[in-house]
Amino acid sequence: MNAKGDFMKSLLLAFMGVLTMIGCASKNKAKELDTKIKNTSQVTSDSVIGVKDGDMVYQRKVQMNEELRTLELAVYNLEARVYGGPRYLDNRGLYGVLRDCRAELGDVSNRGEGKVQWTEKREYVTPEDDFTQIGLENKNIIGVSEEYLLDRLSRFKGYKTTLEARQEEYETKVKSCEMQLTAQRQK
């Protein structure tokens, strides 16, 4: 009886493992969506209200290529605003403004000590684009990088959240440095 119970427990665990793998594997599978709505009224260019299965609904429908492009551009623009630097055509960004302000604080002509105040290292949030595979396609050498769409969207939403926090942090640091510099000059 105990062996039978252990066998049933093992069978149940194996079945649950298969269900988990099926659930995990299917999150990136393309599936047909039912987006038909009756009695629609336009709200914005990509959203409507109407009736679906007898229920009043709001529906926003977008092309995912546009959604991803918009998110990526927002992230890269935000990173340029925060960090600037060689990756962004040597735009100073808030990081560069802070570094310059801290250099002015140390300048003896501004009653500083002749030393540059420390500024943390510039660390970009988004990685440099890299290829996961390089090979031949139609006799042409190509590079390919691939990832699941949901994973990429999630990753860029995370970058955006991080960069928004860093933008606020650097804006505060720049303002503090500018106030310190003004007070130092007035001594």
ZAFI-45309 format. One record per residue (C-alpha): x, y, z. Coordinates in steps of 0.25 Angstrom, whole numbers, padded with zeros to 4 digits, always signed. Layout:
BEGIN
XYZ ...
END
This chain:
BEGIN
+0000+0000+0000 +0011+0010+0003 +0018+0007-0010 +0005+0009-0017 +0004+0023-0010 +0018+0027-0013 +0015+0023-0028 +0003+0031-0028 +0010+0043-0022 +0021+0042-0032 +0011+0041-0043 +0004+0053-0038 +0017+0061-0037 +0021+0057-0051 +0007+0061-0056 +0008+0075-0049 +0022+0076-0055 +0017+0074-0069 +0006+0084-0067 +0016+0094-0062 +0025+0092-0074 +0013+0093-0084 +0008+0106-0077 +0022+0112-0077 +0025+0108-0091 +0012+0113-0097 +0013+0128-0092 +0021+0131-0104 +0013+0124-0114 +0004+0132-0124 -0011+0130-0122 -0023+0135-0129 -0030+0146-0122 -0045+0150-0123 -0045+0165-0124 -0059+0166-0130 -0067+0177-0123 -0081+0182-0127 -0087+0196-0126 -0073+0202-0125 -0070+0216-0123 -0056+0222-0125 -0049+0227-0112 -0035+0229-0118 -0027+0225-0130 -0025+0211-0124 -0036+0209-0115 -0051+0207-0115 -0063+0204-0106 -0074+0195-0110 -0081+0182-0107 -0075+0168-0106 -0082+0156-0102 -0093+0165-0097 -0083+0173-0088 -0079+0187-0089 -0064+0187-0092 -0053+0197-0094 -0043+0191-0104 -0029+0196-0108 -0023+0189-0120 -0009+0193-0124 +0001+0187-0134 +0012+0181-0125 +0023+0185-0135 +0019+0200-0132 +0017+0197-0117 +0031+0191-0116 +0037+0203-0124 +0031+0213-0116 +0036+0207-0103 +0050+0205-0108 +0051+0219-0113 +0046+0224-0100 +0056+0216-0092 +0068+0220-0101 +0063+0235-0101 +0062+0234-0086 +0076+0228-0085 +0082+0239-0093 +0076+0249-0084 +0081+0243-0072 +0095+0238-0076 +0098+0244-0089 +0113+0241-0093 +0119+0235-0105 +0108+0225-0107 +0099+0237-0110 +0107+0246-0119 +0114+0252-0107 +0102+0259-0101 +0105+0262-0087 +0093+0257-0080 +0090+0259-0066 +0102+0251-0062 +0111+0260-0070 +0104+0273-0064 +0107+0267-0050 +0121+0263-0053 +0124+0278-0059 +0117+0284-0047 +0126+0276-0037 +0138+0280-0045 +0134+0294-0043 +0132+0292-0028 +0147+0288-0027 +0152+0299-0036 +0160+0309-0027 +0154+0321-0035 +0141+0317-0029 +0147+0316-0015 +0149+0301-0016 +0160+0292-0011 +0167+0290-0025 +0161+0275-0025 +0150+0270-0034 +0139+0264-0025 +0136+0249-0028 +0126+0245-0038 +0121+0231-0039 +0124+0223-0052 +0115+0225-0064 +0107+0212-0065 +0097+0210-0076 +0085+0202-0073 +0083+0196-0087 +0093+0187-0092 +0100+0189-0105 +0093+0181-0116 +0100+0168-0119 +0097+0156-0128 +0094+0142-0122 +0097+0136-0135 +0106+0139-0147 +0104+0131-0160 +0100+0130-0174 +0086+0133-0180 +0085+0133-0195 +0100+0133-0197 +0101+0146-0188 +0107+0146-0175 +0097+0151-0165 +0096+0153-0150 +0084+0150-0142 +0079+0152-0128 +0066+0147-0124 +0057+0147-0111 +0043+0145-0108 +0034+0157-0110 +0028+0157-0096 +0042+0156-0090 +0047+0168-0098 +0035+0176-0094 +0037+0173-0080 +0052+0176-0080 +0050+0190-0087 +0039+0193-0077 +0049+0190-0066 +0059+0199-0072 +0049+0210-0073 +0046+0209-0058 +0061+0209-0054 +0064+0220-0063 +0052+0229-0058 +0057+0227-0044 +0072+0230-0048 +0067+0243-0055 +0060+0247-0043 +0073+0244-0034 +0082+0251-0044 +0073+0264-0045 +0073+0264-0030 +0089+0263-0029 +0090+0273-0040 +0081+0283-0033 +0089+0281-0020 +0102+0283-0026 +0098+0296-0033 +0093+0301-0020 +0106+0297-0013 +0114+0304-0024 +0105+0317-0023 +0107+0317-0007 +0122+0314-0009 +0124+0326-0019 +0117+0335-0009 +0126+0332+0002 
END
